[in-house]
Amino acid sequence: METSIRRMLSKSIWAQALTEEQLARVEAEVVSRKIPAGGYVCRKGDPVAHWIGVHEGLLKMSSVSPEGKTVSFAGMANGGWLGEGSLLKDEPRKYDVVALRESELLYMPKATYLWLLDNSIPFNRFLVTQLNERLALFISLVEYDRMLEPDARVARCLAALFNPYLNPGIGLNLQISQEEVGNLSGTSRQRANQALQVLEKAGLLKVDYGSITINDLEGLRQFPG
């Protein structure tokens, strides 16, 4: 019978490509922790000791500018992992990560992460693809933060959240509140609600109480088209 940690790891694309020996070591060394809603997963400037994965929950990566403005970078949902760049560069965290709801996370020690880099070609291929996806995401975030109006910002934010590579465990339906959408997209709950109505009328998604189902992911990425 699978252990709890192994079941959690099964949501991760990279874990599916490991040998049984490699998976057994990862399983033995990864630990799970629960973070309450509003709690910090990590803070900007913290030393990096783990690669962090989301088993269940919703996280926001953000930073505070010298002027005191909070800049939201991205959301992380089920199956997503964060911090690979800081581990590779051996530098402190460059951002804060906050749990928007109670979340159960997986923590892989840095030593385990580096061992996988040295011993698993599929793991390396996964990281190359993930870093490429992350770079494309951040380039698009710069665009929508500077150039797009709120409806398009919400659309692009949701499209990024439903990235099947960065957050593979959520499919096309996510339990998420309008307040959480606002938090992730840098808008108020009321403005996020207005944007969701616009996107629903455009046939791109369906809004239910406490959840969103994506009907046209590519349409969200291109909105307003």
C-alpha positions, 0 to 999 in steps of 0.5 A: 500500500502506498504511503501518504508521502508517495501518494502526494508525490504522485501528483508531480510530473517529475516523480513519475519518471524516477526509478523505484530506488530514486523514488524510495529515497525521495519518499524517505527524505521528503516531509509534509507540513500544513500552513494555515491561511495567511501563513508564510511558507517562506520570506524574502531573504530566507536561506533556501534549504528546501524545494517546496511542493503543493500537495493541496492548497493555494499559494501566492508568490509576491514581493514588496517594493521599496515604496511599499507596493505588493507585487504579485508574481504568480499563484501555485496550486496542487502539484506545483513546485517552487524555489528551484532557481534559488536552489540552483543559484544557492542564494536567499529567497527573492520573494515571499510565499503566502498561503491563501488558504490552509495548504499541505506542502511537501519539503524536499531537502536541498541535499535530496534535490542536488542528488536528483540533479546528479542522478536522474536525467528525467529530473533534469529534463523536467527542471529545464522545462519548468524553468522555461515555463516559469520564464515565459510566465514571468515575461507575461506577468510583466506585460499584464502588470504594465499594459493590460486592463483589469479584465485581461489581468485576471484572465492572464492570471487564471491562465497562468494558474491553470498551467498544466506543467507548473500546476499539474494537479488541478485539471480545469476546475479549481476551488477558488474564491473571488477574494483569492482571484483578486489577491493573485491578480492584484485587484480587489474582490469586487473588481475580480468579480466584475472581470470574472463575469466578463470572462464568463460572458465571453464563454472562456470559463464558468463561475460557480460558488467557490469554484471556476471551471475553464472552458477555453484556456487558450482564449484566456491566455490571449484575452482580449484577443 
